[in-house]
Amino acid sequence: MWFILVPIAVVICFYWFHIKYSYWKLRGVPGPDPIFIAGNVMPTILRQKSLGEIVTSLYRKYDGHVVGFYRLLRPCLIVKDLDIAKTIIVKEFGSFHDNEFYIGLESDAAFGGNPFTLKGEEWKEKRSYITGSFTTGKVKTMFSNIKDGAQNLSCYLGKLTERGSKMLEAKELCCLYTLETVFSCAYTVEARVFENPDSPFFEMGQKLYYSEYLATFKFFLSIIFPKISKFIGVRFTNKHTESQLFDVIRASLEYRDKNNVDIKDFLTTIASLREKYTEKEILALAAAFYLDGQETTGLVMGHFLYELAANPETQENLRKEINDYFEKDGGQLSYESLQEMPYLDACFKENLRLHSILHYLPRICTKTFTYTFPNGNHPPLTIEKGTPVMIPLYGIHYDPKYYEDPYTFKPERFLDRDSSKKQPFFGFGDGPRACLGRRFGIAQVKTGVVHLIKDFEVSVNSKTRLPLKTDAWDFLVVSVEGVWLNFKKLT
């Protein structure tokens, strides 16, 4: 009997896989042939290439408006057409309102309650409560704290470079600065990381996310197979750092309650929701400012410094603009000048074009949607509910169709605002799920860079290996070997 049943089972199994892997072909969507069980993500499974790098390579390889591929058995869609991308992100947001990733509040109390991972009505409700903390007016009131942090960073570097040039890892340095500014702006807590390197805050600034193998592997599994996240306890943040952060938030809330202190900051906004949510949800919402404004902003700033170090002529042009505005403001930096500097803004945008923190914007179809092409030359495209959809940021930002000489750092391409508006740019995402803290993040990065470039000459250290290599199992685009820079004090 086994001689009969086993071959039948094998035939049925292979037929089932054939049906699964015919999904895109039956719909006329181009894409690579999948490998048995692994689909098209074997390089990611082997830790050779990240899922984002696969998405980027498929964007470049195939023509057409969309590309279909398989993440194990699951069909996924890469959107190449900008009009379809804008439709998904903005116009038809109701059919694509969720990010795909699932991180539970039980397994990761900090990131599991972050608006980035929340879905549906819960995302909409909680995001609405904290939106008011990131208006232009609120960021302007935080600017003095941001500027103090940048000056502290410059003084810290000045002491390190008293005897000559100093080599430092860019992201680690920048994450200390962003920690100090986030703590002062969001929680009115003075971290003083530059004054006391032995402070626990110093460690927090460099160990936010997990780096242990098991935790990294779990997070990789959640990217490849999101539904498994609920069962394997995926964590994004370091448990020790999470505990430290929650202790700071609790202590600050208790102090305010006990002493009847009314401070108009982000934490006060969250504290007003305590009757509505559990303590764990409150702590997660309070941590959102830190998670969004520390690591990711430090990453953007680190890459910004790298590009200026790798392009000394650009660095010198920016320094001249900075000195001109400092002279105009009487030796200080004003918020208005920070917003006004055209070359600084162009450099910032060009850096974000080249170094988005994500390879792609993740969305999942929450309601079956049919896209009808405006010219009628193509049959309608139907995206079924539950289909993961990727907007390939690196593919679009490095596409010579949109950006001439796309691999070169050219801030000048963003100086003509009318021209740059026609170029696709997703540095902060787009639509209702665009980065909530982008105004604060821009102010953080620009202020830090302004003070460093004003006071220091920055160059690339030979320890930096090019091209920058990222971890195949990491969701963020982070160099595994670091970005090492030399800082030399200007006289």
C-alpha positions in Angstrom: 0.0 0.0 0.0 2.9 2.4 0.9 4.2 1.9 -2.6 1.0 3.4 -3.9 0.2 6.1 -1.3 3.7 7.7 -1.2 3.9 8.4 -4.9 0.3 9.7 -4.9 1.2 12.0 -1.9 4.3 13.2 -3.7 2.3 14.0 -6.9 -0.4 15.8 -4.9 2.3 17.8 -3.0 4.1 18.8 -6.2 0.8 19.8 -7.8 -0.2 21.9 -4.8 3.2 23.7 -5.0 2.7 24.1 -8.7 -0.6 25.8 -8.2 0.9 28.0 -5.4 3.7 29.1 -7.6 1.5 29.8 -10.6 -0.2 32.7 -8.8 1.5 35.6 -10.7 1.8 33.8 -14.0 -2.0 33.2 -14.1 -2.4 36.9 -13.5 0.1 38.0 -16.2 2.5 39.6 -13.7 6.2 39.2 -14.6 8.7 37.9 -12.1 11.3 35.2 -11.4 10.7 31.5 -11.2 10.5 30.4 -7.6 12.6 27.7 -5.9 10.7 24.8 -4.2 9.6 25.9 -0.8 12.0 28.9 -0.6 10.3 30.8 -3.3 12.6 33.7 -4.3 14.2 34.4 -0.9 16.9 31.8 -0.7 19.7 34.4 -0.5 18.0 35.9 2.5 17.6 32.6 4.2 21.3 31.9 3.7 22.0 35.5 5.0 23.6 36.5 1.7 21.2 39.2 0.6 18.5 41.1 2.5 14.9 40.9 1.4 15.2 44.6 0.6 18.1 44.0 -1.7 16.1 41.3 -3.4 13.2 43.7 -3.9 15.7 46.3 -5.4 17.3 43.8 -7.8 13.9 42.6 -9.0 12.8 46.2 -9.5 15.8 46.7 -11.8 15.6 43.4 -13.6 12.0 43.3 -14.8 10.1 45.7 -17.0 6.5 46.6 -16.6 4.4 48.3 -13.9 4.7 45.6 -11.2 6.8 42.5 -10.4 5.6 39.4 -8.6 7.7 37.2 -6.5 7.4 34.6 -3.7 8.4 34.9 -0.1 8.5 31.2 0.7 5.0 30.3 -0.5 3.4 33.7 -0.2 3.0 35.8 -3.4 4.3 39.4 -2.9 4.0 42.4 -5.3 6.7 45.0 -6.1 5.3 48.2 -7.4 7.4 49.9 -10.1 4.8 52.3 -11.5 4.8 55.6 -9.6 1.1 56.3 -10.2 0.2 52.9 -8.8 2.6 53.5 -5.8 1.0 56.9 -5.1 -2.5 55.3 -5.4 -1.6 52.6 -2.8 0.1 55.0 -0.4 -2.2 58.0 -0.6 -5.3 57.8 -2.8 -6.5 54.3 -1.9 -4.9 54.2 1.6 -8.1 52.6 2.9 -7.2 49.4 1.0 -3.6 49.4 2.1 -3.6 51.1 5.6 -1.4 48.6 7.4 2.3 47.8 7.6 2.7 44.1 7.4 5.0 43.5 10.4 3.6 42.1 13.6 5.4 42.6 16.9 3.2 41.9 19.9 3.0 44.1 23.0 3.6 41.0 25.1 6.9 40.1 23.5 8.2 43.6 22.9 6.5 46.1 25.2 8.2 49.1 23.5 8.0 48.4 19.8 4.8 46.4 20.0 2.9 49.5 20.8 4.6 51.8 18.4 2.4 53.3 15.7 4.6 51.8 13.0 3.5 48.3 14.0 -0.1 49.1 15.0 -2.9 48.3 12.6 -6.4 49.5 11.7 -8.4 51.6 14.1 -5.9 51.1 16.9 -3.2 52.7 14.8 -5.5 55.5 13.7 -6.6 56.3 17.2 -3.2 56.2 19.0 -1.4 58.1 16.2 -4.0 60.9 16.4 -3.2 61.4 20.1 0.5 62.0 19.5 0.3 63.9 16.2 0.0 67.3 17.9 3.4 66.7 19.6 5.2 67.0 16.2 3.8 70.2 14.7 6.1 73.0 13.5 5.2 75.1 16.5 6.1 72.3 19.0 9.4 71.5 17.2 10.3 75.2 17.4 9.8 75.2 21.2 12.1 72.2 21.4 14.8 73.8 19.3 16.8 75.3 22.2 17.1 71.8 23.7 18.2 70.4 20.3 20.7 73.2 19.9 22.1 72.5 23.4 22.6 68.9 22.5 24.4 69.8 19.3 26.7 72.2 21.2 27.4 69.5 23.8 28.3 67.1 21.0 30.7 69.6 19.5 32.3 70.2 22.9 32.7 66.5 23.4 34.4 66.1 20.1 36.5 69.1 20.8 38.0 67.4 23.9 38.5 64.1 22.0 40.4 65.9 19.2 42.6 68.2 21.3 45.7 66.2 20.3 44.8 65.8 16.7 42.4 63.9 14.5 40.1 61.4 16.1 38.5 58.3 14.4 34.9 57.5 15.5 32.0 55.4 14.2 29.5 57.8 12.8 26.2 56.1 13.8 27.4 55.4 17.4 28.4 59.0 17.8 25.2 60.4 16.3 23.0 58.1 18.4 24.5 59.5 21.6 23.5 63.0 20.3 20.0 61.9 19.3 19.5 60.2 22.7 20.4 63.4 24.5 18.1 65.5 22.4 15.2 63.0 22.6 15.4 62.7 26.4 15.5 66.5 26.9 12.7 67.2 24.3 10.3 64.3 25.0 10.7 63.7 28.7 12.6 66.8 30.1 15.3 64.5 31.3 19.0 65.6 31.2 20.9 62.5 30.0 24.3 64.3 29.9 25.9 61.4 27.9 28.8 63.6 26.7 29.7 64.7 30.2 29.6 61.2 31.7 30.6 58.3 29.4 30.0 55.9 32.4 26.3 56.9 32.6 23.8 54.1 31.8 22.3 56.6 29.3 25.6 56.3 27.3 25.0 52.5 26.9 21.3 53.1 26.0 22.5 55.3 23.1 24.3 52.5 21.5 22.3 49.3 22.3 18.7 50.1 21.4 18.1 47.2 19.1 18.9 43.5 19.5 22.2 42.1 18.0 22.1 38.6 19.5 21.9 35.8 17.0 18.7 34.2 18.3 16.8 37.5 18.4 18.1 38.5 15.0 17.1 35.2 13.6 13.5 35.5 15.0 13.2 39.0 13.5 14.4 37.6 10.1 11.7 34.9 10.4 9.1 37.6 11.1 10.1 39.4 7.9 9.9 36.3 5.7 6.9 34.7 7.5 5.0 37.5 9.4 2.3 35.2 10.7 4.8 33.3 12.8 5.6 36.4 14.8 2.8 35.8 17.3 4.2 32.5 18.3 7.9 33.0 18.5 8.0 36.1 20.6 9.8 38.5 18.2 11.6 41.4 19.8 13.0 44.4 18.0 14.4 46.3 21.0 17.0 45.2 23.5 15.2 44.0 26.6 17.7 45.7 29.0 17.5 49.0 27.2 13.7 48.8 27.1 13.7 48.2 30.9 16.0 51.3 31.4 13.8 53.4 29.2 10.6 52.4 31.0 12.3 53.1 34.3 13.1 56.6 33.2 9.5 57.2 31.9 8.0 55.8 35.2 10.3 57.9 37.3 9.5 61.1 35.4 5.7 60.4 35.6 5.9 59.7 39.4 7.9 62.9 40.0 5.4 65.0 38.1 2.5 63.5 39.9 4.1 63.8 43.3 5.2 67.4 42.9 2.3 68.6 40.8 4.7 69.6 37.9 3.1 70.7 34.7 5.6 70.6 31.8 4.3 71.0 28.3 6.2 68.1 26.6 5.5 64.9 24.9 5.3 62.9 28.1 2.6 65.1 29.5 0.5 64.4 26.3 0.9 60.7 26.9 0.2 61.0 30.7 -3.2 62.5 29.9 -4.2 59.1 28.3 -3.6 57.0 31.4 -7.3 56.6 32.2 -7.8 55.2 28.6 -5.0 52.7 28.3 -3.1 50.2 30.4 0.3 51.0 31.9 2.0 48.9 29.2 0.3 50.7 26.4 1.1 54.1 28.0 4.8 53.1 28.3 4.8 51.9 24.7 3.3 55.2 23.4 5.8 57.2 25.6 8.6 55.1 24.2 7.6 55.9 20.6 9.3 59.3 20.6 12.6 57.6 21.7 12.3 54.7 19.3 11.5 56.9 16.3 13.8 59.8 17.2 17.0 58.1 18.4 18.2 55.1 16.4 16.8 55.9 13.0 17.6 59.6 13.2 21.2 58.7 14.3 21.5 56.5 11.3 20.4 59.2 8.9 22.8 61.7 10.5 25.7 59.2 10.4 25.2 58.7 6.7 24.9 62.5 6.2 28.3 63.0 7.8 29.7 60.2 5.7 28.6 61.8 2.4 30.0 65.1 3.5 33.3 63.4 4.4 33.4 61.6 1.1 32.7 64.8 -0.8 35.1 67.5 0.6 34.1 70.1 -1.9 30.4 69.8 -0.9 31.5 69.9 2.8 33.4 73.1 2.2 30.4 74.7 0.3 28.1 73.8 3.2 30.5 75.1 5.8 30.6 78.5 3.9 26.8 78.6 4.0 26.7 77.7 7.7 29.3 80.4 8.6 27.4 83.0 6.6 24.2 82.2 8.6 25.9 82.2 11.9 27.4 85.6 11.1 24.0 86.9 10.2 22.5 85.5 13.5 25.3 87.0 15.6 27.3 83.8 16.2 24.3 81.7 17.0 22.0 79.4 15.1 18.3 80.4 14.9 15.4 78.1 14.1 14.5 80.3 11.2 18.0 80.1 9.7 18.0 76.3 10.0 14.8 76.2 8.0 16.1 78.7 5.5 19.6 77.3 4.5 19.0 76.1 0.9 22.3 74.1 0.5 21.9 72.4 3.8 18.4 71.3 2.8 19.6 70.1 -0.6 22.4 68.1 1.1 19.9 66.6 3.6 17.5 65.5 0.9 20.2 64.1 -1.3 21.6 62.1 1.7 18.1 60.7 2.4 17.7 59.8 -1.3 20.9 57.8 -1.2 20.5 56.4 2.3 16.8 55.7 3.1 16.7 53.8 6.4 14.5 51.1 4.7 15.0 49.4 1.4 11.2 49.5 0.7 8.0 50.7 2.2 6.0 47.7 3.4 2.2 47.6 2.9 -0.4 44.8 3.0 -3.6 44.9 1.0 -6.4 45.1 3.6 -9.2 45.2 1.0 -9.1 43.7 -2.5 -8.4 46.6 -4.9 -8.4 46.9 -8.7 -6.2 49.5 -10.3 -7.4 50.7 -13.8 -4.7 52.1 -16.0 -5.4 55.7 -17.2 -4.5 55.0 -20.9 -6.5 51.8 -21.1 -3.6 50.0 -22.8 -3.2 47.4 -20.0 -5.8 45.2 -18.4 -6.8 46.2 -14.9 -4.5 45.0 -12.0 -6.3 43.4 -9.1 -4.5 43.1 -5.8 -6.2 40.6 -3.5 -6.7 41.2 0.2 -3.8 39.9 2.3 -1.2 40.4 -0.5 2.1 42.1 0.8 3.0 45.1 -1.4 6.4 46.7 -1.5 7.3 50.2 -2.7 11.0 49.8 -3.6 12.6 53.0 -2.2 16.2 52.1 -3.3 15.0 51.0 -6.7 13.2 54.3 -7.3 15.8 56.6 -5.7 18.6 55.1 -7.7 16.7 54.8 -11.0 18.5 56.8 -13.8 15.1 57.4 -15.3 14.4 59.8 -12.4 17.8 60.8 -11.3 20.7 61.5 -13.6 24.0 59.9 -12.4 22.0 58.4 -9.4 24.9 56.9 -7.5 26.7 60.2 -7.1 26.0 62.6 -4.2 24.7 65.7 -5.9 22.8 68.1 -3.6 22.4 70.5 -6.5 19.6 68.3 -7.9 17.4 69.5 -5.0 18.3 73.2 -5.2 15.7 73.9 -7.9 12.6 73.3 -5.9 10.3 73.3 -9.0 12.4 70.7 -10.7 12.9 68.5 -7.6 9.1 68.4 -7.0 8.8 66.4 -10.2 11.3 63.8 -8.9 10.0 60.8 -6.8 11.2 61.1 -3.3 10.0 58.9 -0.4 12.6 59.8 2.2 9.9 59.9 4.9 7.3 57.7 3.2 4.1 59.3 2.1 0.4 59.5 2.8 -1.2 59.0 6.2 1.5 56.6 7.3 4.4 59.0 6.5 6.9 59.5 9.3 5.1 61.3 12.1 8.2 62.8 13.6 9.8 64.0 10.4 9.9 67.7 11.4 11.6 66.8 14.7 14.0 64.4 13.0 15.0 67.0 10.3 15.7 69.6 13.0 17.7 67.1 14.9 19.9 66.0 12.0 20.4 69.4 10.5 21.3 71.1 13.8 23.8 68.4 14.7 25.4 68.4 11.3 25.6 72.2 11.2 27.5 72.4 14.5 29.9 69.6 13.5 30.7 70.9 10.1 31.1 74.4 11.4 33.7 73.2 14.0 35.3 70.2 12.4 36.8 68.9 9.2 35.4 65.4 8.5 37.0 62.8 6.4 36.5 59.1 5.7 38.8 56.7 7.6 40.4 53.8 5.8 38.6 51.4 8.2 35.4 52.1 6.4 34.9 49.4 3.8 33.2 50.3 0.6 30.6 49.6 -0.7 28.8 49.7 2.7 27.6 46.2 3.5 24.3 45.6 5.3 23.1 42.6 7.4 20.8 40.4 5.3 18.6 39.8 8.4 18.3 43.4 9.4 15.2 45.4 8.5 17.0 48.7 8.7 19.8 49.6 6.3 22.7 49.6 8.7 26.4 49.0 7.8 27.5 45.8 9.6 31.2 47.0 9.7 30.4 50.6 10.6 31.1 53.9 9.0 34.3 55.2 10.4 35.2 58.9 10.1 38.0 61.2 11.1 37.2 64.4 12.9 39.7 67.2 13.0 39.1 70.4 14.9 39.1 73.6 12.8 41.1 76.5 14.2 
